[in-house]
Amino acid sequence: MSFVLLGILLVGCAVLLVLEMRGVRTTLSLSFRGDVKRETAFLAQYGQSVATPLAAILVWQFDPKNIKAPIAIVSCVLATSISCMILKRLFGRVRPNRENAGRFLGPSLKHANHRESFPSSHSACAVALTVTLACLFPQAKITFWVLAVITALLRYVLDAHWPSDVLGGVALGYVVAHVGMHLFGYVC
């Protein structure tokens, strides 16, 4: 794990959070249509509930005797997703373009999508999947990282999250996946 990268992500998240709280306009309000809309929707799901098990199944099919690798993949992404859910419910940050946008409303046990912006779970899970796959298949790490970066950027471009939410999610996914892979005995 690169502590320099983690530091940059956390400082960037904090700076953006301050700017957003001071009212600096950070949303884009773009509109996509046709194939661009469909392709971005596909890419935005990297690391989610279909892509992650699919990646684990493919890894298992390449080496059926190594069941530890697919379990590590699913476990790291699942741990990231659960961590995000807990943090989202604790912070209660309102998503862009909603009433009270950007405000932190505090803890709630009830699911309410409009107030579950921080951190970005899509970004976190995409990075967690990338860390696990890059650890297992370092020869393809550039492809995995490009997919994670595209997913994270799309969360911002599609106005689903504030920029600080995305960086916070990236940092969370990065840490949880590295810790998880370490617990599974992998050195990344």
Order of alpha helices (4+ residues) and beta strands (2+ residues): alpha-alpha-alpha-alpha-alpha-alpha-alpha
